[in-house]
Amino acid sequence: MLKITPYLEFDDEAHQLHDRTCGATIGLSFSESAVLAHLLSQPDAICDKEALIAVGWPDRVVAATSLTQCISTLRKKLEPFPEVQLKTVARRGYQLHVSPKSRVTMLAVTDAESIKDALIDVSLMVKISGILIVLGIVATLWYQSDYHKVMKHAAKWVSGSEINLNIGGTKRPLTLIHPKGVDSLHPSNWQKHIAPESNSIEGFNHFGGFAFTDGTHYSVAVCDLGDNGECRRDKIINLTEIDLKPAGLNMVEFVELSKRMEDRIRYNRILIPPSEAEGELVEHHYNGDIYFPVADELLVRADLGISLVYDKPLSGKFYSRACITDQDCLTTPIKYQIRGEFEQYRQQLGQLDVDVFYVKVRQKDLIMPEVVSDSAMHFYREIRKHNIRDEELFYMRIHADNGTAVWVVPLLGSLVAWTKYEKVAL
């Protein structure tokens, strides 16, 4: 059995050609087989007609037209294989040339030897094209992967610098987080909403925290730190500005008002006692109160809850709930709930190591309020917009200690909130 190409074989004893691409057999006459064998024994050599007649019709006297007819028939049988070219050389004879370029795809050969030959036989351009196609598929899969989406989201943010803000009568540096390309980062964008003459809070002298902007809104999340450097759960303040006009927030009045608002309506309160159990189904619950001071408007509060229930080390069920009310309860609660699955990824947010939770939303529930005050109408419209639009969300946990955590949450764009943490066995 003589291999003419990686997929075409010649059996001179059986007088047959075997096409390995489809398993077909092509029969040859004795003369055709003998002439082809002689031409293959001298590839690319010019064989004269007399020699070919001698091997094709031994011990017989035939006219030259017999060879011409034989060559014509052979060409027709080799026609499906353009790599094998039977050429006529005028006044000299015939020449058989086998091109090194194969038209056969790699799936056409099945045995190890043929596969090896085909790999060698395939042209450089085909090899390069195949590599580029594979790389293109890999790049497409990577671009569409969840991890790439998380990296792309984290890459939008910058961290590493600090700004000094006066909260409660004490000026302290806060870690600044903002999107790339945002230039309006002067401390006054945050400080102007607190009235300086009433900015005094007793026992709030050693706070730390974060100043954040999404390019539109400016928010702070601060907590007074105890001797161990961890947040005192009863000394948390989250403020977000949604209007460029200075709000003139009276911090003395704000502290008392926020306590009354939180005692009056607590939508995300956890009633199940906290637990340290690890073997049961555990809910990791985070709750925070975010306030939105606006000049000449009622103070609006968002009672935010985030719950994580892990079913794998870095994935599980995700629940988020927000309840919006104003200080006089003129707005019947605007309640917005999200359910879905999350994947947790560790990323760098500038200089910060953060946990990014990529949430695929499966269910959204907006409980329509009966009445919305003018002060809360902005929130209702924004939540309605997100209720219609959002199918994928990113939550970022940028700081955590034993009893609290700081989150960047996709609420009214994005804002930062310091939350209390509880682990509850279900």
N, C-alpha and C positions, 0 to 999 in steps of 0.2 A: 504494500500500500504506500503510494507516494503522495505526500502532502504538497499540493501546488500552492495553496494559500491556507491561512488558518482555518478556513471553513470549506475548502474544496480539496477532495482527495481523488487520486487516480489509482484504480486497481487494474494493472495491465494484464493480469492472468484472467480475471473475469471480464475484461473488456468493458469497464464501467467507470463512470464518474459519480462521486457521492457528494451531494450538497448538504453540508452539516447544518446549514441554517434552517432547513425545513425537513431534512431527512429524505430528500428525493434522490433517486438513482437514475442516471442517464446512460442508456446502453450505447455501445460503440461497435462498429463492425471490426473484423480482424484488421483490415487495412487502416482504418481510422485509428485504432488503438496502437498499431505498430508505428505509424507516422507520428502520432502524438508523443509516444515514448521516446522516439529518436530526437524529436525537437526538444523535449524536456531534458534529455541527457546533455544537450549543448545549449543551455539558455543564452539567449541574445546572440548566438552564432548564426551565421547565414548558411543554411543547409542547401546544397544544390539538388536539383530535381532528380538527377540520376540516383543519388544515394537514397532519397526518399522512396523512389519507385522500387529500388532494390529491397528495402526493408518492408515495404507495404505489400509487395507482390513477389515474394521470393520464388525463384525457379519458374517464373512466368514471364511471358513477353506481352506487355500491355502498352497501349498508346499513352501519350502524355496527357490526353484528356481525362484519363482515369485518375491521375493525381490531382488535376484541376478540380474535378468533381469531389474528390475526397476532401480536399482543403476547404471547398465551399460548404460541405456538410459539417465539417468540424467547426467552422466559424459559427454556423447557426446553433450548434449545440453548446458552444462556449459564449454565445451572445449574452446570456443572463449574468455573465461574470466579466464585467468590463476591465477588471484588473489583468485578465489574461488576453493578450493581444497577439493574434496570428497575422503577421504582416507579409506582404508580397514584396520582394526586392527584384525590381525589373531586370530581366536577363541573367539573374544570378540564382534565385531560388526563394526560400521562405525562412522567416525568422520568428521565433516565439519569445515574447517579452512579457514578464509578470511584474506588474507595478507593485511597489511596496505599500501603496496607499490602499487601505481596505474600506469598502463601503459598509461593512457589517458592524452593527452595534455590539457592545460588550455582552449583551444578553443573548446573543446568537450562538455563543460557544459555551459548552457545558463541561468539558473535561479540563483538568488542570493544565495540561500541556497546551491545549488550544487557547485557553485564556491567557497563558503567558505569552504565546506567540502573538495573539491579538493585541495585547497591551503594547508589545514592542512595535507591532505593525501600524498601529493607529498614528496618524500624523500629529505633529506637535501642536498644530492649530486646534485639532479636535481635543487633545488633552487639556490645553489651556482653556478652551470653551467649557469643558466639563468641570474643571476646577472653579471657574468663574460662576457657573450655574450653582454648584454646591455652596460656594461662599455667599451667593445671593440669597439662597434659601435659608442658610444659617443667619444671615443678617436680618432677613424679614422676620424670622421666628424670634430673634433677639429683640427687634424693635417692637414687636407686638407682645412681648412677655410682660408679666406683672412687675418683675424686678426692674426692667428698664423704665417702666412708668414711675416706679418709686424713685429711682435715681434721678429721673428727669424732674420730678416734683421737688426733691430735696435740693437739686442744683439751682433752683430759682432763688434760694434764700441765702442771705449773708449774715454772719454773726462774728463777733470778735471784738467789736468796739463797745464802749460804755458811754452813757450820758448821766449827768447828775441831776436828780429831781428832788424837790422838797415835798415830802409827803408827811403830813402831821406835824410839821414844824422842824423836821430834821432832813438835811440834805444828804443823800446817799447815792453812790453809783449803781446804775442798773445795767444789766446786759442788754444790748440793743440787737434786735432781729428785724430784718427788713428785706424786701425783694431786691434783686440786683437791678441797678439802673434808677432807683428812687433817690432823689437828691434832697427832698424836704425832710431833713432829719435833725433840725435844730430842736433843742430841748423845749423851746417855747411851744412847739406843736402839742406837747403833752401838758406842760406846766400851766398854760394860759387858762385851762378850764377849772383850776382850783383857785378860789378867792384867797389872796395872800393874807388878808386881815383876819380870816377865820380858819386858817390852816394850822390847827393845833389838835393833836390827839395825845392823850395821856398814855404813857406806857408803850409808845410806838417809836422807840429811839434807835433800834438796831435792826431795821428791816433790810431785806434784800429782795431782789426780784428781777423782773424783765420789763423792758419797754419794747413795744411791738407796733409795727404798722404794716398793712398790706398795700400801702400806697394810697389808700382812700381814708381809712379810719385809723385812729391812733389809740392804743390801749396799753394799760399797765396792769401787771399782776404782781402784788407785793405781799410780803408776810413778815411780821416781826419775828426775828430769830432768837431762840433761847440760848442758853449757855453752851449747849452742845452743837449749835449751829443749825438746828433743824427748826422748821416752821412751827410756830405756836398756832394750833388749829383755830383758836378763837380770835386770832389777830390777822385775818386775811382780808385784803381789799382788791377787788377787780373793777377797774373803771375803763370804759371804752367811749371815745368821742365819735359821734356820728355827724357833727355839725361844725363847720369852721368857726362860727361865732363863739367866743369864750363863754363857757357855761356859768362861771362864777360859783362853783360848788362850795358851799359852806361845810367844811369837813367836820366841825363840831356837831352841826345838825345832822349831817349825813350819817355819822356813827349811830346816833340814836334812832334815826328813821330807818336805817337798814336793819337794825335789830327788830323793830316792830314789823317790818315787811316780811322778814324771814320767819318770825314767830306766827304771823297771821296765816300765811300760805306757804306750805312746804310740800311741793308736788313730788320731789324726788327723794323723800325721806325713806330710808331703809328701816323697816320694822323688825326684820329678822335679826336676832343677836349676831354680832360679828363672831367669827370662828377662826381658829388656827388650823383646823383639820385640812389635811392634804389629800386624803383618800376618797373624799366625797366629791360630788359635783360642786365646784366652787365658782361663785360670782365675784369678780373683782370690780368693785363699784367706786366711782369717782363722782363727787358732787361739788358744785361750786355756784356761787351767786355773782352774776355780772351786772353792773349798774351802768346806765347810759344817761349821764347828765346832759341836758340841753337847756340853754337859756330860756327862761320864761315858760318852761314846759314841766309837766309832772315827771318826777323821777321814775324811770322804767327799769324793771329788774327782770333778768332772765335766770330762772332756776334751772341749771344745767346738770344733767346726769349722763354718765357714760358707764356702760357695763361691758365687761369682757368675760366670756365663759370659754375656757380653752378646752378643745377636744384633741388637740395635738400640741406639741411643745411651742409652736409659733403660729398657731391658727385656731380659729374657733368661731363662736357666735358673737355678734356685735349688736349692742343696743344703745341708742342715744335718745334722750328725751329732753325737750326744752319747754318750759312753761313761762310765758311772758305776761306780766301784770304791771300795773302802774301803782303809784303810792296811795292813791285814794280808792283803789279797786273799781274805778269807773270802767276799766276794761275787764270783761269777763275773760278768764284765762285763755290765751292763745296757746294751744298745746300741739306740739309737733314731735312725732316719734319716728325713729328710723330703725329698721331691723335689717340685718345682713350677715355676711361672713367676712372675716378679716384674715389677712396675712400680715405678720409682723416682721419688719426688717430693721436692721441696725444700720444707721447712716450717719454721715458727718454733715452737720448744718453749720457751715463755717468752722468755728472752733469747738462746736458742741457735738458730743455724741448723743444722738437722739434715737428714739424708737418711732418708726413710721408705721402706722397702721393703714394698710390699703384695704378699704371697705367696698365690697360689692353689695350695693343696696338691693334687697329683695322685697322690702315692703316699706311704704311710707304712709303715715296717718296724720292728717291735719284736722284737728278738732276745731270746727268753726266757732268763733266766739259770737255771742249774741250782740255784744256792744264793743266797739273799739274806740277809745278816746283818740283825740287828735295827736296826743303824745305818742301813742302806740301804733298809729296807722302805718308809719314807716316800716315797723317790724313785721306787721301783718303782710304788707305787700312783698317784702323781701322773702319771707318764708314761703308765701304762695309761689313765688318765682322759682325757688329752689325745689319746692315740692313737685313742680312740673318737670324740672330740668334734670336734676342730679340723679345719676345712676351709679357713679363711682365717686368716692370721697377719700380724702387723706386727713387723718388725725395724727398729730405729732406730739409725743410725750417728750418734753425737752428737759425735765428735771423730776426727780423723785427722791423722797426720803421715807422714813418708816411709816408716816401717817398722812402724807400729802403727795401731790404731784402737780406739775405745771403742764398744761396742754395748749397747743395751738389747734383751734377747732374751726371748721368751715361754717361759721355762723355769721350772717351779714357780711359775706366776703370771708375774711379770716380775722380771728382775734385771739388773744392770749388769756388764759384763765388759770388761777391757782385753785386747786380742788382738794377736798378732803378724801382720804382713801379708806375704804373698809373692805375686808374680805369676808364673804358670807357663804356659809355652807348651805346648799339647797337640798 
